[in-house]
Amino acid sequence: MKKANETIEMLQYQLRRYKAMRKGAACQSLQYKLQKLMSQQANV
């Protein structure tokens, strides 16, 4: 569980950085990974 929380925080940080740099494709990819991870965590 702690590992998943750390991963979520890391993805959120990266997502904010890519948004600031206006990297659209990277943002979409990270957003997909983040949503998938969060939904898996919610099901556990």
C-alpha angles and dihedrals in degrees: 000000000000090000091053092050091051090049091050091050091048092050092048091051092049091047092054090049094050091047089053089052091045095238100158101178093048090049092053092049093049092045090055092050092046094050091047093050093046092050091050090051091049091053093053 
